[in-house]
Amino acid sequence: MPALRLLGRKWLAASDDLVFPSIFELLFRFVWLVLIALVVEVLYPVTWQCQSEGWQGGAFVRLYLCGTLTLQAALMLLLAALAQQSARGTITDIDVRKMVSPLLLFKVLLVFPETALNVMGTMWMFCEVIQCSVEDKFSSIVIQSIVLFNWVQLALTVFGLFMVFDPLGSVNYGDMQDTPNQVRHHRKVTGLWSRRFRWAFCWLKRDEHGKEAFQQVAALLSALFRSTDLVPSDVVAGCVLLRVRQKRETREMRRIQMLNDEEPIYTTDVNKIFSETPPWMNLEDALYYLRLSIAAYGWPYVLYRHCFTGFCKLARHLTCCCCRPKNSIVTDDNCCLCNFAGVKYMSKLHADDIIFASFNNRVFELPFCVIADHERESIVVAVRGSISLRDIFTDFTAGSERFEADGLPEDTAAHKGMSMGAAKMLKRLLPVLDRAFQQYSHYDLILTGHSLGAGVAVLVALKLRPRYPHLKVFAFSTPAGLISREAARFTESFVMTVGVGDDLVMRLSVHSIENLRTKIIQTIHATKLPKYRIMLNGFGYALFGVPARDLESTWRRPEQLEAHHSDDSADALLVHSVSTVSAEAALVSRDVFARRFSSARLFTPGRILHIVRRKRMGIEKKVRTAEPTYEMRWACAEDFMELQVMPRMLLDHLPENVHRTIRTVLDERHRYRLTQTV
C-alpha cells in the first residue's frame, strides 16, 4: 500500500509483495545453477569435439551453456536484492522500498535474453538442428528438464503479470479530486467488473435478471474498493492484523468486566433463557425446523455430507423417468427427481407429506418446499439457502430498496436481492398455500430457512402476515443486512433467529464491509511489522492461535487501538498517519470514510438467540468435566454490525454445525435432568 507503480501504471501488487516469490524463485534457480554448473563441467570440453561435425554447433552449445550459467547467477543476485529491498519497512513505508521498481523492471527486461537462451536450448535438445550430440545421459536429462521448466516458469511469469494487471492502472488519483472525475472513474470500474462477470459467468446472462445482478454486484465492488489503493495482499494482511486487534480488545473487555464485577452476559441455563419467551420459541422446535431447512438443499447437500455413500442413500428415493407422474407436485427438478429424493432423505418425510416442491434456481429465484407437518399440525415452507453461483449473485445484490408490507413503517428498506427473491417466490407460493389450507384449515403456517433462505423466509412472512396473522418463522444464520431497524423490531414477535459463534454471514452487510475496509486501513497504518512478517504470523495464528506477546508487540502505539473511532475521528487519525506517505494516500483517506453504497442501514430480523462455545477455565482445560459445552443469550441486532475476523467465522455458518450445536445443547440438558432425577 499504495500499489506498485511500474512502466508508468499501477498494478494489483505492492512493493512489499515480492519477498516470498523472490525467495522461492531464488531457491529454485539455485538448484538450476548447481545442475547447470555440473553439466558445463562435463560438456564444455566435449563441445570442442563438435568441430568435426561443424564449428557452429560447438560454439552454439558453448554460448548456450555459458550464457545460461551467467544469466542464472545474475538473476540470483537480482532476486536476493529484490527480496531484501521488498522486506524493508512497514506496509506504508514505501520510501524505503523505492529501489524495488527499478530492480523489478530490470528483471522483467531479463525475460528477453532468458527466452532467447531457452529457444537455443530447445533447438539443441529437441529439434536436432544443432549437430552436437550429448552422450552423457545425466547431462541430457538435466538440460531437457531445465528447458522444460524454463518454459513453464516463463508461462507463469506471463500469467502472473496478467493477474496483477490493472486495466485502470493508468488513472492518477490526483486527477480525481473533483466530483465529475470521481463519478466517471466509478462508472469505468463498474463497467469493468460487469464485463468480467459477463465473461466469467456467461451462462447466467440467460436468466431474466442476470444482467441486472451483474450490474448491481459490479457497482457494489466498485463503491467498496475504489480509490482505496489497497491491493489484495493488503486486505489479507489487514485481516490478520484485525484478528490480533480484536483479540486484544476482547482481553481488555474481560479485564474491565472482572474489575467491575459484572455478571456474565451469557448463561448455560436454557430454562432461564426461555423463561420469558412465548411457548413456540424453544430449541426443540428450532432443531426440528432446522432439519427441514437443511432438507431444502436437496441432493448436493447429501453428496457433500456423504461423499462416498451419498448416491446409495439417494438411490432408494429416486424416481424412474418413465414412472414420473404427469401432474407432479415437483417442478424444475431433473428427470429422476434427485432434489426431491434429497428432500425426502434428509427430512425423513413421506412423499405424500410434501405438498409442493419448486427447484427452479435462477438469479433472484430460490427453490422451496411446502410440507404438511401432521405431527405439529402446521404447513411448513422451507426455503433453500445459498448453494449455487446464482444464489451468490442474489446475496451480493446487497443494495437497499423500499419494502412495503402491512404494519411496517413507510420508509422501510430491505436487501434488494432478497426482496426480489421474496417477490418471485410469492407468485408461486400463494396458490399452493390456498390449496393447502383448504385441506388443512386448522393448521398453522411456519416458514423456515438457513442463510439466504432465512432472509427470504422473513420477507415472505412479512408479506403473508396480513393473510396468516399467526404465522411463525424459524430463521437460522440470517444475514445481517436484511431489513430496517424498526421493521426488525416489528418481527421480534413472530421470528426466532438462531446464530452460532462467530458466524460471518450474521455480521455481513454493506455497512459492515465498509467498516471492515476502514478498520483494515487504520490497522495497517498502526502496525510496525513488515508485510512478510504479518503473513508468517498469520500462518502461525491459524495453527497455534495468537500468542499474548503479539497483542502488544504488533503495534507502534497500542493505546491508539483502545477506543472505537467514529467515522470522523477515524478520518482525522488516518489523514494524520498517512500525511508522510503520499498525496494519493491522503486523498484516499479523505474520501474512503464518507462513501456509503447503501444509505439505509439494514439489520438482522427477529428475536436473536446467540449460542457460543463456553470458554473453559482452569482445570477444565485439562480435565473433561460435565459442564455444558455451550452458553447463550438473547442478543440485539446491533451486536452483529461489525465483522469479526475469527478462525471459525465460516465453519459456524455451515448448517450441519448449527444443527450439531443445538442438538448438543439439548442432549446436555437432557443428561443434566437425568442426573438430577437420579
C-alpha positions as CSV (number, residue, x, y, z in Angstrom):
1,M,0.0,0.0,0.0
2,P,0.0,2.0,-2.1
3,A,0.0,-0.1,-5.3
4,L,3.3,-0.7,-7.1
5,R,4.0,1.7,-10.0
6,L,5.9,0.1,-12.9
7,L,6.0,1.1,-16.6
8,G,4.0,4.2,-16.0
9,R,1.0,2.5,-14.4
10,K,-0.2,0.9,-11.1
11,W,-0.5,-2.8,-10.7
12,L,-2.5,-5.0,-8.3
13,A,0.5,-5.7,-6.2
14,A,2.6,-3.7,-3.8
15,S,6.4,-3.2,-3.4
16,D,6.4,-5.4,-0.3
17,D,4.7,-8.4,-2.1
18,L,7.9,-9.7,-3.6
19,V,9.6,-11.3,-0.6
20,F,8.2,-14.8,-0.8
21,P,8.1,-15.0,-4.6
22,S,11.7,-13.8,-4.8
23,I,12.9,-16.3,-2.2
24,F,11.1,-19.1,-3.8
25,E,12.4,-18.4,-7.2
26,L,15.9,-17.8,-5.7
27,L,15.9,-21.3,-4.2
28,F,14.6,-22.8,-7.5
29,R,17.3,-21.0,-9.6
30,F,20.0,-22.1,-7.1
31,V,19.1,-25.7,-7.9
32,W,19.3,-24.8,-11.6
33,L,22.6,-23.1,-11.2
34,V,24.2,-26.1,-9.5
35,L,22.9,-28.5,-12.1
36,I,24.0,-26.3,-15.0
37,A,27.4,-25.9,-13.4
38,L,27.7,-29.7,-13.3
39,V,26.6,-30.0,-16.9
40,V,29.1,-27.3,-18.0
41,E,31.9,-29.1,-16.3
42,V,31.1,-32.3,-18.2
43,L,30.0,-31.0,-21.6
44,Y,32.2,-27.9,-22.1
45,P,35.3,-30.0,-23.1
46,V,33.1,-32.2,-25.3
47,T,31.8,-29.2,-27.3
48,W,35.2,-28.7,-28.9
49,Q,34.9,-32.1,-30.4
50,C,31.8,-30.9,-32.2
51,Q,34.1,-29.0,-34.6
52,S,34.4,-32.2,-36.8
53,E,30.6,-32.0,-37.3
54,G,30.6,-28.3,-37.8
55,W,32.3,-25.4,-35.9
56,Q,29.0,-23.6,-35.4
57,G,27.5,-26.5,-33.4
58,G,30.1,-26.4,-30.7
59,A,30.1,-22.6,-30.5
60,F,26.3,-22.6,-30.3
61,V,26.3,-25.1,-27.4
62,R,29.1,-23.2,-25.5
63,L,27.2,-19.9,-25.9
64,Y,24.0,-21.6,-24.6
65,L,25.8,-23.2,-21.6
66,C,27.9,-20.2,-20.6
67,G,25.0,-17.7,-21.2
68,T,22.6,-19.8,-19.1
69,L,25.1,-20.1,-16.3
70,T,25.8,-16.4,-16.3
71,L,22.1,-15.4,-16.5
72,Q,21.2,-17.7,-13.7
73,A,23.9,-16.2,-11.5
74,A,22.8,-12.7,-12.4
75,L,19.2,-13.5,-11.7
76,M,20.1,-15.0,-8.3
77,L,21.8,-11.7,-7.3
78,L,18.9,-9.7,-8.6
79,L,16.3,-11.9,-6.7
80,A,18.3,-11.6,-3.5
81,A,18.4,-7.8,-3.8
82,L,14.7,-7.7,-4.7
83,A,13.8,-9.8,-1.6
84,Q,15.9,-7.7,0.6
85,Q,14.5,-4.4,-0.6
86,S,10.9,-5.7,-0.6
87,A,11.2,-6.8,3.0
88,R,12.2,-3.3,4.3
89,G,9.8,-1.1,6.3
90,T,6.2,-1.5,7.2
91,I,3.3,-1.7,4.7
92,T,3.0,2.1,4.4
93,D,6.8,2.9,4.4
94,I,7.1,3.0,0.6
95,D,10.1,5.4,0.6
96,V,12.4,2.7,2.0
97,R,11.4,0.4,-0.9
98,K,12.0,2.9,-3.7
99,M,14.6,0.5,-5.4
100,V,12.0,-2.3,-5.8
101,S,10.5,-0.8,-9.0
102,P,13.8,-0.4,-10.9
103,L,15.0,-3.8,-9.8
104,L,11.7,-5.4,-10.9
105,L,11.9,-3.6,-14.2
106,F,15.4,-4.9,-14.8
107,K,14.2,-8.5,-14.0
108,V,11.3,-8.1,-16.5
109,L,13.8,-7.0,-19.2
110,L,15.9,-10.1,-18.5
111,V,13.0,-12.2,-19.7
112,F,14.0,-11.5,-23.3
113,P,17.6,-12.9,-23.1
114,E,16.2,-15.8,-21.0
115,T,13.7,-16.6,-23.7
116,A,16.4,-16.4,-26.4
117,L,18.6,-18.8,-24.4
118,N,15.7,-21.2,-23.9
119,V,14.9,-21.2,-27.6
120,M,18.6,-22.1,-28.2
121,G,18.3,-25.0,-25.7
122,T,15.1,-26.2,-27.4
123,M,16.8,-26.2,-30.8
124,W,19.7,-28.2,-29.4
125,M,17.9,-30.8,-27.3
126,F,14.5,-31.3,-29.1
127,C,14.8,-30.1,-32.7
128,E,18.1,-31.7,-33.7
129,V,19.1,-28.6,-35.6
130,I,22.4,-28.3,-33.8
131,Q,24.8,-31.2,-34.7
132,C,26.4,-31.7,-31.3
133,S,25.1,-34.8,-29.6
134,V,25.3,-35.5,-25.9
135,E,26.3,-39.0,-24.9
136,D,26.1,-38.4,-21.2
137,K,22.5,-39.3,-20.1
138,F,22.7,-37.2,-16.9
139,S,23.6,-34.1,-18.8
140,S,21.0,-34.7,-21.4
141,I,18.2,-35.2,-18.8
142,V,19.3,-32.1,-16.9
143,I,19.3,-29.8,-20.0
144,Q,16.0,-31.2,-21.2
145,S,14.4,-30.7,-17.7
146,I,15.8,-27.2,-17.4
147,V,14.5,-26.2,-20.8
148,L,11.0,-27.5,-20.0
149,F,11.0,-25.9,-16.6
150,N,12.1,-22.6,-18.1
151,W,9.2,-22.6,-20.5
152,V,6.8,-23.3,-17.5
153,Q,8.5,-20.5,-15.5
154,L,8.1,-18.1,-18.4
155,A,4.5,-19.1,-18.8
156,L,3.9,-18.5,-15.1
157,T,5.6,-15.1,-15.3
158,V,3.2,-14.0,-18.1
159,F,0.3,-15.4,-16.1
160,G,1.4,-13.5,-13.0
161,L,1.6,-10.2,-15.0
162,F,-1.9,-10.9,-16.3
163,M,-3.2,-11.5,-12.8
164,V,-1.7,-8.3,-11.3
165,F,-2.6,-6.1,-14.4
166,D,-5.0,-3.3,-13.5
167,P,-6.9,-2.1,-16.6
168,L,-7.4,1.2,-14.9
169,G,-3.8,1.4,-13.5
170,S,-3.0,4.5,-15.6
171,V,-5.5,6.6,-13.5
172,N,-3.8,9.1,-11.2
173,Y,-5.7,9.7,-8.0
174,G,-4.6,13.3,-8.2
175,D,-6.9,13.7,-11.2
176,M,-9.9,12.6,-9.2
177,Q,-10.1,15.4,-6.7
178,D,-13.2,16.8,-8.5
179,T,-16.5,15.1,-8.3
180,P,-17.1,14.6,-12.1
181,N,-13.8,12.7,-12.4
182,Q,-14.7,10.5,-9.4
183,V,-18.1,9.7,-10.9
184,R,-16.6,8.9,-14.3
185,H,-14.0,6.7,-12.7
186,H,-16.7,4.9,-10.7
187,R,-18.6,4.2,-13.9
188,K,-15.4,2.8,-15.5
189,V,-14.7,0.5,-12.6
190,T,-18.4,-0.7,-12.6
191,G,-18.3,-1.4,-16.3
192,L,-15.0,-3.3,-15.9
193,W,-16.5,-5.5,-13.2
194,S,-19.6,-6.0,-15.2
195,R,-17.7,-7.1,-18.3
196,R,-15.7,-9.5,-16.1
197,F,-18.9,-11.1,-14.8
198,R,-20.4,-11.4,-18.2
199,W,-17.3,-13.2,-19.5
200,A,-16.7,-15.4,-16.4
201,F,-20.3,-16.3,-15.8
202,C,-21.7,-16.2,-19.4
203,W,-24.3,-18.9,-18.8
204,L,-26.0,-16.6,-16.2
205,K,-26.8,-14.0,-18.8
206,R,-29.7,-16.1,-20.0
207,D,-31.5,-15.6,-16.7
208,E,-34.2,-12.9,-16.7
209,H,-32.4,-10.8,-14.1
210,G,-28.8,-12.0,-14.8
211,K,-27.5,-8.7,-16.4
212,E,-29.2,-6.7,-13.6
213,A,-27.4,-8.8,-11.0
214,F,-24.1,-8.3,-12.7
215,Q,-24.6,-4.5,-12.7
216,Q,-25.6,-4.4,-9.1
217,V,-22.7,-6.5,-7.8
218,A,-20.3,-4.6,-10.1
219,A,-21.5,-1.3,-8.6
220,L,-21.1,-2.7,-5.1
221,L,-17.5,-3.8,-5.6
222,S,-16.6,-0.5,-7.3
223,A,-18.1,1.5,-4.5
224,L,-16.4,-0.6,-1.8
225,F,-12.8,-0.5,-3.1
226,R,-12.5,2.4,-5.5
227,S,-9.7,4.9,-4.6
228,T,-8.6,2.9,-1.6
229,D,-5.3,2.0,-3.3
230,L,-5.4,-1.4,-1.5
231,V,-4.0,-4.4,-3.2
232,P,-5.3,-8.0,-2.4
233,S,-2.3,-8.8,-0.2
234,D,-3.0,-5.6,1.9
235,V,-6.5,-6.9,2.6
236,V,-5.2,-10.3,3.7
237,A,-2.5,-8.7,5.9
238,G,-5.2,-6.3,7.3
239,C,-7.4,-9.2,8.2
240,V,-4.5,-10.9,10.1
241,L,-3.8,-7.7,12.0
242,L,-7.5,-7.3,12.8
243,R,-7.5,-10.8,14.3
244,V,-4.8,-9.6,16.7
245,R,-6.5,-6.3,17.4
246,Q,-9.9,-7.9,18.1
247,K,-8.3,-10.4,20.5
248,R,-6.6,-7.6,22.3
249,E,-9.9,-5.7,22.6
250,T,-11.7,-8.8,23.9
251,R,-9.0,-9.3,26.5
252,E,-9.4,-5.7,27.7
253,M,-13.2,-6.0,27.8
254,R,-12.8,-9.1,30.0
255,R,-10.5,-7.3,32.4
256,I,-13.0,-4.4,32.7
257,Q,-15.8,-6.9,33.4
258,M,-13.7,-8.6,36.1
259,L,-12.7,-5.3,37.7
260,N,-16.4,-4.1,37.7
261,D,-17.6,-7.5,38.9
262,E,-20.2,-7.5,36.2
263,E,-22.5,-10.5,35.7
264,P,-21.7,-12.7,32.7
265,I,-23.7,-11.9,29.6
266,Y,-24.1,-15.5,28.5
267,T,-25.6,-18.3,30.5
268,T,-25.8,-22.1,30.3
269,D,-29.2,-22.2,31.9
270,V,-31.6,-23.0,29.0
271,N,-34.7,-22.7,31.2
272,K,-33.7,-19.2,32.3
273,I,-33.2,-18.2,28.6
274,F,-36.7,-19.3,27.6
275,S,-38.5,-18.3,30.8
276,E,-39.9,-15.1,29.3
277,T,-40.5,-16.2,25.7
278,P,-43.6,-17.4,24.0
279,P,-44.1,-21.2,24.2
280,W,-43.4,-21.7,20.5
281,M,-39.9,-20.2,20.9
282,N,-38.0,-23.3,22.0
283,L,-34.9,-25.2,20.9
284,E,-36.7,-28.5,20.3
285,D,-38.9,-26.9,17.6
286,A,-35.9,-24.9,16.3
287,L,-33.9,-28.1,15.8
288,Y,-36.9,-29.8,14.1
289,Y,-37.4,-27.0,11.6
290,L,-33.7,-26.6,11.0
291,R,-33.7,-30.2,9.7
292,L,-36.4,-29.2,7.2
293,S,-34.4,-26.1,6.2
294,I,-31.4,-28.3,5.5
295,A,-33.5,-30.8,3.6
296,A,-34.4,-27.9,1.2
297,Y,-30.8,-28.0,-0.1
298,G,-31.6,-31.3,-2.0
299,W,-29.1,-33.8,-3.4
300,P,-26.0,-31.5,-3.4
301,Y,-26.0,-31.4,0.4
302,V,-26.4,-35.2,0.7
303,L,-23.4,-35.7,-1.5
304,Y,-21.5,-33.0,0.4
305,R,-22.2,-34.7,3.7
306,H,-21.7,-38.2,2.5
307,C,-19.1,-38.0,-0.2
308,F,-18.7,-41.8,-0.8
309,T,-22.1,-43.1,0.2
310,G,-24.4,-40.2,-0.8
311,F,-25.5,-41.8,-4.1
312,C,-26.5,-45.0,-2.3
313,K,-28.5,-43.0,0.3
314,L,-30.3,-41.2,-2.5
315,A,-30.9,-44.2,-4.8
316,R,-33.9,-45.7,-2.9
317,H,-35.7,-42.3,-3.0
318,L,-35.1,-41.7,-6.7
319,T,-38.0,-41.8,-9.2
320,C,-37.6,-43.6,-12.6
321,C,-38.0,-41.2,-15.6
322,C,-40.8,-43.4,-17.1
323,C,-42.6,-43.7,-13.7
324,R,-42.8,-40.0,-13.1
325,P,-46.5,-38.8,-12.9
326,K,-47.6,-36.2,-15.3
327,N,-49.3,-33.9,-12.7
328,S,-46.3,-33.9,-10.4
329,I,-46.1,-31.7,-7.3
330,V,-42.4,-31.2,-8.1
331,T,-41.3,-28.6,-10.6
332,D,-38.0,-27.8,-12.2
333,D,-36.3,-30.9,-10.9
334,N,-34.3,-33.3,-13.2
335,C,-35.7,-36.5,-14.8
336,C,-35.0,-38.7,-11.8
337,L,-36.2,-36.1,-9.2
338,C,-32.8,-36.1,-7.5
339,N,-33.5,-32.9,-5.5
340,F,-36.8,-34.3,-4.4
341,A,-35.0,-37.5,-3.3
342,G,-32.6,-35.4,-1.2
343,V,-35.5,-33.6,0.5
344,K,-37.2,-36.9,1.3
345,Y,-34.0,-38.5,2.6
346,M,-33.0,-35.5,4.9
347,S,-36.4,-34.6,6.1
348,K,-37.4,-38.3,6.9
349,L,-40.8,-37.5,5.5
350,H,-43.0,-39.5,3.2
351,A,-43.6,-38.1,-0.3
352,D,-47.3,-37.6,0.5
353,D,-46.4,-35.1,3.2
354,I,-44.7,-32.8,0.7
355,I,-47.4,-30.7,-0.9
356,F,-45.2,-28.8,-3.4
357,A,-41.5,-28.5,-4.2
358,S,-40.1,-26.0,-6.6
359,F,-36.4,-26.4,-7.5
360,N,-36.3,-23.5,-10.0
361,N,-33.0,-21.8,-9.3
362,R,-32.3,-18.5,-11.2
363,V,-30.9,-15.2,-10.2
364,F,-33.4,-13.8,-7.6
365,E,-35.3,-17.2,-7.6
366,L,-34.8,-19.7,-4.9
367,P,-36.0,-23.3,-4.5
368,F,-38.5,-24.0,-1.7
369,C,-40.7,-26.8,-0.4
370,V,-44.2,-26.8,1.1
371,I,-44.7,-29.5,3.7
372,A,-47.7,-30.8,5.6
373,D,-46.4,-31.4,9.1
374,H,-49.1,-33.6,10.7
375,E,-47.2,-34.2,13.9
376,R,-47.1,-30.4,14.7
377,E,-50.3,-29.6,12.7
378,S,-48.6,-27.0,10.6
379,I,-47.9,-26.1,7.0
380,V,-44.1,-25.6,6.7
381,V,-42.4,-23.6,3.9
382,A,-38.7,-24.4,3.8
383,V,-36.6,-22.0,1.7
384,R,-33.2,-23.2,0.4
385,G,-30.1,-21.2,1.2
386,S,-27.1,-20.4,-0.9
387,I,-25.6,-23.3,-2.8
388,S,-25.1,-22.1,-6.4
389,L,-23.4,-19.1,-8.2
390,R,-26.9,-17.7,-8.9
391,D,-27.5,-17.6,-5.2
392,I,-24.2,-15.8,-4.6
393,F,-25.3,-13.1,-7.0
394,T,-28.6,-12.8,-5.2
395,D,-26.6,-12.5,-1.9
396,F,-24.3,-9.8,-3.2
397,T,-27.1,-7.7,-4.8
398,A,-26.9,-6.1,-1.4
399,G,-28.2,-2.6,-2.0
400,S,-31.3,-1.5,-0.2
401,E,-34.7,-0.8,-1.8
402,R,-38.1,0.2,-0.5
403,F,-40.0,-2.7,1.0
404,E,-43.8,-2.5,1.6
405,A,-45.9,-4.7,3.8
406,D,-48.8,-4.1,6.2
407,G,-47.7,-3.0,9.6
408,L,-44.3,-1.7,8.5
409,P,-43.2,1.9,8.6
410,E,-43.4,3.7,5.2
411,D,-39.6,4.2,5.0
412,T,-38.8,0.5,5.4
413,A,-35.9,-0.7,3.3
414,A,-34.7,-4.3,2.7
415,H,-31.9,-6.2,0.9
416,K,-32.6,-5.8,-2.8
417,G,-31.7,-9.3,-3.9
418,M,-33.7,-11.0,-1.1
419,S,-36.6,-8.7,-1.6
420,M,-36.8,-9.6,-5.3
421,G,-36.4,-13.2,-4.4
422,A,-39.3,-12.9,-2.0
423,A,-41.5,-11.3,-4.6
424,K,-40.7,-14.1,-7.1
425,M,-41.4,-16.8,-4.5
426,L,-44.7,-15.3,-3.5
427,K,-46.1,-15.7,-7.0
428,R,-45.7,-19.4,-6.9
429,L,-46.3,-19.9,-3.2
430,L,-49.7,-18.2,-2.7
431,P,-51.8,-20.6,-4.9
432,V,-50.1,-23.6,-3.1
433,L,-50.9,-22.2,0.3
434,D,-54.5,-21.6,-0.7
435,R,-54.9,-25.2,-1.7
436,A,-53.1,-26.4,1.4
437,F,-55.3,-24.5,3.9
438,Q,-58.4,-25.6,2.1
439,Q,-57.4,-29.1,3.0
440,Y,-55.9,-28.4,6.4
441,S,-57.7,-25.3,7.6
442,H,-56.8,-25.6,11.3
443,Y,-53.1,-25.9,10.7
444,D,-50.6,-23.1,11.5
445,L,-48.1,-21.6,9.0
446,I,-44.4,-22.0,9.7
447,L,-41.6,-20.6,7.5
448,T,-38.0,-21.6,7.9
449,G,-34.7,-21.3,6.1
450,H,-30.9,-21.1,6.6
451,S,-28.7,-18.2,5.5
452,L,-30.1,-16.7,2.3
453,G,-33.2,-18.9,2.8
454,A,-33.8,-17.4,6.2
455,G,-33.7,-13.8,4.9
456,V,-36.1,-14.6,2.1
457,A,-38.4,-16.5,4.5
458,V,-38.6,-13.4,6.8
459,L,-39.5,-11.1,3.9
460,V,-42.1,-13.6,2.6
461,A,-43.6,-13.8,6.1
462,L,-43.9,-10.0,6.3
463,K,-45.9,-10.1,3.1
464,L,-48.1,-13.1,4.2
465,R,-48.8,-11.9,7.7
466,P,-52.0,-10.0,6.9
467,R,-53.4,-13.2,5.5
468,Y,-52.0,-15.5,8.2
469,P,-51.5,-13.4,11.3
470,H,-50.4,-16.4,13.5
471,L,-47.5,-17.5,11.2
472,K,-44.1,-18.1,12.8
473,V,-40.6,-18.0,11.3
474,F,-37.6,-20.1,12.4
475,A,-34.6,-18.4,10.8
476,F,-31.0,-19.7,11.1
477,S,-27.8,-17.8,10.4
478,T,-29.8,-14.9,8.9
479,P,-27.7,-12.3,7.1
480,A,-27.2,-9.0,9.0
481,G,-28.1,-6.6,6.2
482,L,-31.7,-7.7,5.7
483,I,-34.2,-5.0,6.8
484,S,-34.5,-1.6,8.5
485,R,-34.3,-1.3,12.3
486,E,-37.9,-0.6,13.0
487,A,-39.0,-3.4,10.8
488,A,-36.6,-5.7,12.5
489,R,-38.1,-4.8,15.9
490,F,-41.6,-5.5,14.4
491,T,-40.5,-9.1,13.5
492,E,-39.4,-10.0,17.1
493,S,-42.9,-11.2,17.9
494,F,-43.0,-13.9,15.2
495,V,-39.5,-14.5,14.1
496,M,-36.9,-16.6,16.1
497,T,-33.4,-16.2,14.7
498,V,-30.6,-18.6,15.8
499,G,-27.0,-17.8,15.3
500,V,-23.9,-19.7,16.4
501,G,-20.5,-18.4,17.5
502,D,-18.6,-16.2,15.1
503,D,-20.8,-16.7,12.1
504,L,-19.6,-14.4,9.3
505,V,-22.9,-14.1,7.4
506,M,-24.8,-13.0,10.5
507,R,-22.4,-10.0,10.5
508,L,-22.3,-9.5,6.8
509,S,-23.8,-6.3,5.3
510,V,-22.8,-3.4,3.1
511,H,-22.1,-1.3,6.2
512,S,-20.1,-3.9,8.0
513,I,-17.9,-4.5,4.9
514,E,-17.4,-0.7,4.6
515,N,-16.5,-0.6,8.3
516,L,-14.1,-3.6,7.8
517,R,-12.4,-1.7,4.9
518,T,-12.0,1.3,7.2
519,K,-10.6,-0.8,10.1
520,I,-8.2,-2.5,7.7
521,I,-6.7,0.8,6.6
522,Q,-6.5,2.0,10.2
523,T,-4.9,-1.2,11.4
524,I,-2.4,-1.3,8.5
525,H,-1.1,2.2,9.5
526,A,-0.9,1.2,13.2
527,T,1.3,-1.8,12.8
528,K,5.1,-1.7,13.0
529,L,5.6,-5.1,11.3
530,P,6.6,-5.6,7.6
531,K,4.0,-7.4,5.5
532,Y,6.1,-10.7,5.2
533,R,6.2,-10.9,9.0
534,I,2.4,-10.4,9.1
535,M,1.9,-13.2,6.6
536,L,4.2,-15.6,8.5
537,N,2.4,-14.7,11.8
538,G,-0.9,-15.4,10.1
539,F,0.1,-19.0,9.3
540,G,1.2,-19.4,12.9
541,Y,-2.1,-17.9,14.2
542,A,-4.1,-20.4,12.1
543,L,-2.2,-23.3,13.6
544,F,-1.5,-22.3,17.2
545,G,-3.6,-19.2,17.9
546,V,-2.5,-15.7,18.7
547,P,0.2,-15.6,21.4
548,A,-0.2,-13.0,24.2
549,R,3.1,-11.2,23.4
550,D,1.8,-10.3,19.9
551,L,-1.2,-8.4,21.3
552,E,1.2,-5.6,22.3
553,S,4.3,-6.0,20.1
554,T,2.5,-5.7,16.8
555,W,1.6,-2.0,17.1
556,R,3.5,1.2,17.0
557,R,1.4,2.8,19.8
558,P,-1.1,0.3,21.3
559,E,-3.0,3.0,23.0
560,Q,-4.3,4.2,19.7
561,L,-6.3,0.9,19.4
562,E,-8.1,1.3,22.7
563,A,-11.1,3.2,21.5
564,H,-13.5,2.5,18.7
565,H,-13.2,5.5,16.4
566,S,-16.2,7.2,14.8
567,D,-16.1,7.9,11.1
568,D,-15.0,11.5,11.7
569,S,-12.3,10.7,14.2
570,A,-11.0,7.8,12.2
571,D,-10.8,10.1,9.2
572,A,-8.7,12.6,11.1
573,L,-6.5,9.8,12.6
574,L,-5.8,8.3,9.2
575,V,-5.1,11.6,7.4
576,H,-2.5,12.4,10.1
577,S,-1.0,8.9,9.9
578,V,-0.6,8.9,6.1
579,S,0.5,12.6,5.7
580,T,4.0,11.5,5.3
581,V,3.3,8.6,2.9
582,S,1.9,10.3,-0.3
583,A,-0.6,12.8,-1.5
584,E,-2.5,10.0,-3.1
585,A,-2.9,8.1,0.2
586,A,-4.0,11.3,1.9
587,L,-6.7,11.8,-0.8
588,V,-7.8,8.2,-0.3
589,S,-8.1,8.7,3.5
590,R,-10.3,11.8,3.0
591,D,-12.7,10.0,0.7
592,V,-12.9,6.4,1.9
593,F,-14.8,7.0,5.1
594,A,-17.5,9.2,3.6
595,R,-18.7,6.8,0.9
596,R,-21.7,4.6,1.6
597,F,-23.0,2.3,-1.1
598,S,-26.3,2.0,0.7
599,S,-27.8,5.0,2.5
600,A,-30.1,2.8,4.6
601,R,-28.6,0.7,7.4
602,L,-30.0,-2.8,7.5
603,F,-30.2,-5.2,10.4
604,T,-30.9,-8.8,11.4
605,P,-34.6,-9.5,12.0
606,G,-36.4,-11.3,14.8
607,R,-35.5,-12.2,18.3
608,I,-31.9,-13.4,18.1
609,L,-30.7,-16.3,20.2
610,H,-26.9,-16.3,20.1
611,I,-25.1,-19.6,21.1
612,V,-21.4,-19.6,21.7
613,R,-18.9,-22.2,22.8
614,R,-18.2,-21.8,26.5
615,K,-14.6,-20.8,27.3
616,R,-13.2,-23.4,29.6
617,M,-11.2,-22.1,32.6
618,G,-8.6,-23.5,34.9
619,I,-8.8,-27.3,35.4
620,E,-11.5,-27.7,32.8
621,K,-8.8,-27.2,30.1
622,K,-7.0,-30.4,31.3
623,V,-9.8,-32.5,32.7
624,R,-13.0,-33.3,30.9
625,T,-15.9,-32.2,33.1
626,A,-19.7,-32.5,32.9
627,E,-20.1,-28.7,32.4
628,P,-22.1,-27.6,29.4
629,T,-20.3,-27.1,26.2
630,Y,-22.3,-24.0,25.0
631,E,-23.8,-20.9,26.6
632,M,-26.3,-18.5,25.1
633,R,-28.1,-15.2,25.4
634,W,-30.8,-13.1,23.7
635,A,-28.8,-10.6,21.6
636,C,-29.9,-7.5,19.8
637,A,-29.4,-6.7,16.1
638,E,-26.7,-4.0,16.9
639,D,-24.5,-6.8,18.3
640,F,-24.0,-8.1,14.7
641,M,-23.0,-4.8,13.0
642,E,-19.2,-5.4,13.0
643,L,-17.4,-8.2,11.1
644,Q,-15.1,-10.3,13.3
645,V,-12.0,-12.0,11.9
646,M,-12.2,-15.3,13.7
647,P,-10.9,-18.8,13.0
648,R,-14.5,-20.3,12.9
649,M,-16.3,-17.5,11.2
650,L,-17.0,-19.7,8.1
651,L,-17.5,-23.0,9.9
652,D,-20.0,-21.6,12.4
653,H,-22.2,-20.7,9.4
654,L,-22.5,-24.2,8.0
655,P,-25.9,-25.7,8.6
656,E,-24.5,-29.0,9.9
657,N,-22.6,-27.1,12.6
658,V,-25.6,-25.1,13.6
659,H,-27.6,-28.4,13.8
660,R,-24.8,-30.0,15.9
661,T,-24.7,-27.1,18.3
662,I,-28.4,-27.0,19.0
663,R,-28.5,-30.8,19.4
664,T,-25.6,-30.7,21.8
665,V,-27.3,-28.1,24.0
666,L,-30.5,-30.3,24.1
667,D,-28.6,-33.5,24.8
668,E,-26.6,-31.9,27.6
669,R,-29.8,-30.5,29.1
670,H,-31.4,-33.9,28.9
671,R,-28.4,-35.6,30.6
672,Y,-28.5,-32.9,33.3
673,R,-32.2,-33.6,34.0
674,L,-31.5,-37.4,34.3
675,T,-28.7,-36.8,36.8
676,Q,-30.9,-34.5,38.8
677,T,-33.7,-37.2,38.8
678,V,-31.2,-39.9,40.0
